[in-house]
Amino acid sequence: MLLRIVKMEFDPAQVEAFDDLFDRAQTRIEAMPGCHKVLLLKGHSDKPIRTTLSWWEHESDLHSYRKSQLFGEVWPKTKAMFSAPPVAWSSDWPAGELIRGVAE
């Protein structure tokens, strides 16, 4: 399993708009094939930083999502709100390690 981490810094005037966009897209992303869970972390002390964590069964599932219509709708809107380039990376999730809030 793969954990995808994306750290994003937003124009302070755009943070609320991004949070709303994420709220509307979260269940649709989680419904994508191979996606187990998506979480949004908010920056400490109300900083305009957001980090998404998403768990994917296979790297190919993440790539398929990034080619999907949903990604094509959400990502351009998200990018337009950035105040700095995002930082993203993937890590292997330990085999057998549970993801909180996801049924086995």
N, C-alpha and C positions, 0 to 999 in steps of 0.2 A: 504494500500500500504506500501511497505517496502523500505527503503533506506539502501543500503549496502555501507559501507565505508571501503576501504582498503588502509592503508598507507604502502608504500614500500620504503626502502632505498637501493640504488643501488651502486655497484662499479662504481666510476666515469667514468671509461673507458667503461661501459656498458649502460650508460643512453641513448645515442643516439640510440643504438640497441633496447632498450626497447621501446622508443618513436616510432620507425619505426614499431615494432611488434604491438604495440597498434593501430597505424594508420591503419594497414592492418586488424586488428581483430574487430575494433569498430563497423562497420556496421553489421558484422556477429553476434556479441553479441546482438546488438539492434534488430536483426531479430529473436532472440530466443523467444519462446512463453512466454508471460508475462513480457518481458522486455520493459520498456517505454523509457529509455534513459540511456546512459553511458557517463560520462565526465571524462577527465583526467586533474588533477591540477598539476602544476609544482611547485617545491620547490622555495621559495623566495630566491633571490640572487644566482640563478643558483645552489643551493644545489642539490645533487643527490637524492632528495626525490620526489616521485610521489604519488599522492593519487587519487584513482578512486572512483567515486560516481556512483552508479547504482540504478535505481528505478525499482522495481519488483511489479507486481500486487499482487502476493501472495508469501509467503515464499516457498511454494512448487515449484514455478517457478524457484526461485533461486537454490533450491536443484536439480531440473532437469537439469539446466544449468551446475551445478558443476559435474554432472554425464555424461555430453554430450561429444561427440567426440571433439567438438571445445575446450572445457575446457581442455580436455586431450592433445590437441595440444599446446595450449597457455600457460597453467600454468607451466608445466615442464621447458619450455624455459625461462619463467619469473623468476622462482625460482633460476635457475642457475646464474642469474645476480645479486642476492641480496648480500648486504654486511652485512645485519642484518635481523633477522626474521621479517616478515610482522606483522602488527597489523590490525585486522579486527573486525568490529562489525556491527550490524544491528540496525536500529531505525525505529519506526513506523513513516510514513509520514502522516502529518495531513490531515484528510479527507477534500476534497474540495480545498486543496492547489494546485495550478497549478505548473507544472514543466516547466520552461522556455524553449521554443523551441519545446515543444510537443503539438500538436493539441489536443483539447478536443475530 
